């Protein structure tokens, strides 16, 4: 089976799931988290990848959809890491 990658991309004021190979939009959602959850469900355990993009079009997060127990991060650790990066970026923009 070939590896298939799904993108979560901004679409006006919504978020869409896009097939990386065909470029077709599979579905769209009002929030980024809903789109990410749906992309995980669409994968149905297949060995696919997920690339999440930010509002400005930059790759934000790339994760394998099939997560093993040993590589799994807790939600609190992920949130803390995202907050740290956001804070660092805010400080960078304030100084420039």
C-alpha positions in Angstrom: 0.0 0.0 0.0 1.4 3.4 -0.9 1.7 6.0 1.8 -1.0 8.6 1.6 -0.7 12.0 3.2 -3.7 14.2 4.3 -3.4 18.0 4.7 -5.4 20.1 7.1 -5.5 23.5 5.4 -7.2 26.9 5.9 -10.2 27.5 3.6 -11.5 31.1 4.0 -13.0 31.0 7.5 -13.0 27.2 7.8 -10.5 24.3 7.8 -10.4 21.6 5.1 -9.0 18.1 4.7 -7.1 17.8 1.4 -5.7 14.7 -0.3 -2.0 15.5 -0.9 -1.8 13.4 -4.0 -5.0 14.3 -5.9 -5.4 17.8 -4.4 -9.1 17.2 -3.8 -10.8 18.6 -0.8 -12.4 15.7 1.2 -14.4 17.8 3.7 -14.3 21.1 5.6 -15.0 22.1 9.2 -15.5 25.2 11.3 -12.4 24.6 13.5 -8.9 23.3 13.0 -9.3 20.7 15.8 -12.4 19.3 14.2 -10.6 18.9 10.9 -7.6 17.2 12.6 -10.0 14.8 14.4 -11.8 14.0 11.2 -8.5 13.4 9.3 -7.5 10.9 12.0 -10.9 9.1 11.5 -10.6 9.2 7.7 -7.2 7.4 8.1 -8.9 4.6 9.9 -5.6 3.3 11.1 -4.0 3.2 7.7 -0.3 4.2 7.5 -0.9 7.8 6.4 0.6 11.0 7.4 -1.0 14.2 8.5 0.3 17.7 7.8 -1.4 20.6 9.5 -1.0 24.1 8.0 -1.4 27.4 9.7 -3.5 30.3 8.6 -0.7 31.9 6.7 0.0 28.7 4.7 3.1 27.5 6.6 3.4 23.9 7.7 2.5 23.9 11.4 2.6 20.2 12.4 3.5 16.9 10.8 2.5 13.8 12.6 2.0 10.1 11.7 -1.6 9.2 12.1 -0.8 5.7 13.4 0.6 6.4 16.8 2.1 3.7 18.9 1.7 3.7 22.7 5.4 4.3 23.3 5.5 7.4 21.0 2.3 9.0 22.2 2.5 12.4 23.9 -0.1 13.5 26.5 -2.4 16.3 25.4 -1.1 18.5 28.2 2.5 18.1 26.9 1.5 19.0 23.4 -0.5 22.0 24.6 2.5 23.2 26.7 4.8 22.9 23.7 2.4 24.8 21.5 2.1 27.5 24.1 5.9 27.8 24.4 6.3 28.2 20.7 3.5 30.8 20.5 5.0 32.8 23.4 8.4 32.7 21.7 7.0 33.9 18.4 5.1 36.8 20.2 8.3 37.8 21.9 10.2 37.7 18.6 7.6 39.9 16.9 7.6 42.4 19.8 11.3 42.9 19.5 11.4 43.4 15.8 
